Amino acid sequence: MDNEDFRSNYWDNGLKGTALYFLPHLQAMPERTGAALSAILNAPPGGVMFHCMSGRDRTGMIAMLLLRAVDVETEDIVDDYLETVRLGGLRAVSENQDNGENAREELCRSHGTTTENVFRSVLSQLQLPAVLTLADLSEPDLQALRSWRNTIQH
């Protein structure tokens, strides 16, 4: 990571494992969001898989943007994110690790919120057009995103 200010304020202190860093990340490094979205939008036909270490931070942020872009209801986006959180324990057990959920929840509480509430807050504050402008997606990418690769009619 080349953005040292972001690293020290959001990455190195554990916030990266929570939605507490979503909006600051989208603001500080929009080119990363644009690159991830463009790669997904321009993938060959068939399934598209994207992931990060635990599936809830960088993956959760990109999934949130994709779901919001095609007008998925807020409650369904929240459920999608929380399902990843719930399944994190199974993934951790399969890898013989602690998933760190208790520590992440405690970190959220120290910021006056919970995992669910901070994600809901991010969704309510998310200004998708502004994020996409900062991400500098091409017009064909924006069209593909709005129509999920021309399969959704709005």
C-alpha positions as CSV (number, residue, x, y, z in Angstrom):
1,M,0.0,0.0,0.0
2,D,1.5,3.3,-1.0
3,N,-0.8,5.7,0.8
4,E,1.0,6.0,4.2
5,D,-1.6,8.4,5.7
6,F,-4.4,5.9,4.9
7,R,-2.3,3.0,6.2
8,S,-1.6,4.6,9.5
9,N,-5.1,5.9,10.1
10,Y,-7.2,2.9,8.8
11,W,-5.1,-0.1,7.9
12,D,-2.5,-0.7,10.6
13,N,-4.9,-0.2,13.5
14,G,-7.4,-3.0,12.6
15,L,-10.1,-0.8,11.0
16,K,-9.4,-2.5,7.7
17,G,-11.4,-5.5,8.9
18,T,-14.5,-3.4,9.4
19,A,-16.7,-1.2,7.4
20,L,-15.3,1.7,9.4
21,Y,-12.7,2.2,6.7
22,F,-15.0,1.8,3.6
23,L,-15.8,5.5,3.0
24,P,-12.3,6.8,3.8
25,H,-10.8,4.2,1.5
26,L,-13.2,5.1,-1.3
27,Q,-12.1,8.7,-0.9
28,A,-8.4,8.2,-0.4
29,M,-7.8,5.6,-3.1
30,P,-10.5,5.7,-5.6
31,E,-8.2,4.3,-8.3
32,R,-8.1,1.0,-6.5
33,T,-11.9,0.8,-6.5
34,G,-12.0,1.8,-10.2
35,A,-9.4,-0.9,-11.1
36,A,-11.3,-3.6,-9.2
37,L,-14.7,-2.7,-10.7
38,S,-13.2,-2.4,-14.2
39,A,-11.6,-5.8,-13.9
40,I,-14.9,-7.4,-12.8
41,L,-16.9,-5.5,-15.5
42,N,-14.5,-6.6,-18.2
43,A,-14.0,-10.2,-17.2
44,P,-14.8,-12.8,-19.9
45,P,-18.4,-14.2,-19.9
46,G,-19.2,-16.6,-17.1
47,G,-18.7,-16.3,-13.4
48,V,-16.7,-13.6,-11.8
49,M,-14.9,-14.3,-8.5
50,F,-13.4,-11.6,-6.4
51,H,-12.1,-11.9,-2.9
52,C,-9.8,-10.7,-0.1
53,M,-8.4,-12.3,3.0
54,S,-11.7,-12.7,4.9
55,G,-14.3,-11.6,2.3
56,R,-15.7,-8.8,4.4
57,D,-13.5,-5.8,4.0
58,R,-12.3,-5.1,0.5
59,T,-14.6,-7.8,-1.0
60,G,-17.5,-6.4,1.1
61,M,-16.8,-2.9,-0.1
62,I,-16.8,-3.9,-3.8
63,A,-19.8,-6.2,-3.4
64,M,-21.7,-3.3,-1.7
65,L,-20.9,-1.0,-4.7
66,L,-21.9,-3.6,-7.2
67,L,-25.2,-4.3,-5.4
68,R,-26.0,-0.6,-4.9
69,A,-25.2,0.1,-8.6
70,V,-28.0,-2.3,-9.7
71,D,-30.5,-1.0,-7.1
72,V,-30.5,-3.9,-4.7
73,E,-32.6,-3.1,-1.7
74,T,-30.6,-1.9,1.3
75,E,-31.8,-4.7,3.6
76,D,-30.6,-7.3,1.0
77,I,-27.2,-5.6,0.8
78,V,-27.0,-5.6,4.6
79,D,-28.0,-9.3,4.7
80,D,-25.3,-10.1,2.1
81,Y,-22.6,-8.4,4.2
82,L,-23.7,-9.9,7.5
83,E,-23.9,-13.4,5.9
84,T,-20.2,-13.0,5.1
85,V,-19.6,-12.0,8.7
86,R,-21.6,-15.0,10.0
87,L,-19.8,-17.4,7.7
88,G,-16.4,-16.1,8.7
89,G,-16.3,-18.4,11.6
90,L,-16.7,-21.4,9.4
91,R,-13.9,-20.3,7.2
92,A,-11.7,-19.7,10.1
93,V,-12.4,-23.1,11.6
94,S,-11.6,-24.7,8.3
95,E,-8.2,-22.9,8.4
96,N,-7.7,-23.7,12.1
97,Q,-7.7,-19.9,12.9
98,D,-9.6,-17.5,15.1
99,N,-11.7,-15.3,12.7
100,G,-11.2,-12.3,15.0
101,E,-14.9,-11.4,15.0
102,N,-15.0,-10.6,18.7
103,A,-12.0,-8.2,18.3
104,R,-13.6,-6.5,15.3
105,E,-16.9,-6.1,17.1
106,E,-15.1,-4.7,20.1
107,L,-13.3,-2.3,17.8
108,C,-16.6,-1.2,16.4
109,R,-18.0,-0.7,19.9
110,S,-15.0,1.4,20.8
111,H,-16.1,3.7,18.0
112,G,-19.6,3.8,19.3
113,T,-21.2,1.4,16.8
114,T,-21.5,-2.3,15.9
115,T,-20.6,-4.3,12.8
116,E,-24.1,-4.1,11.5
117,N,-24.7,-0.5,12.3
118,V,-21.5,0.8,10.8
119,F,-22.3,-1.0,7.6
120,R,-25.8,0.5,7.5
121,S,-24.3,3.9,8.2
122,V,-21.9,3.5,5.2
123,L,-24.7,2.5,3.0
124,S,-26.8,5.5,4.0
125,Q,-23.8,7.9,3.4
126,L,-22.6,6.2,0.2
127,Q,-22.8,8.6,-2.7
128,L,-22.3,6.1,-5.5
129,P,-22.2,8.6,-8.4
130,A,-19.4,10.5,-6.6
131,V,-17.5,7.3,-5.9
132,L,-17.7,6.3,-9.5
133,T,-16.6,9.7,-10.7
134,L,-13.5,9.5,-8.4
135,A,-12.9,5.9,-9.5
136,D,-12.6,7.3,-13.1
137,L,-14.5,4.5,-14.8
138,S,-14.8,4.7,-18.5
139,E,-18.3,5.3,-20.0
140,P,-18.5,1.6,-21.3
141,D,-17.6,0.5,-17.8
142,L,-20.3,2.7,-16.3
143,Q,-22.8,1.4,-18.7
144,A,-21.8,-2.2,-18.0
145,L,-22.1,-1.5,-14.2
146,R,-25.5,0.2,-14.5
147,S,-26.9,-2.8,-16.5
148,W,-24.7,-5.5,-14.9
149,R,-23.0,-6.2,-18.2
150,N,-26.2,-5.6,-20.2
151,T,-28.3,-8.2,-18.4
152,I,-30.4,-5.8,-16.3
153,Q,-33.0,-3.5,-17.7
154,H,-33.7,-0.3,-15.7
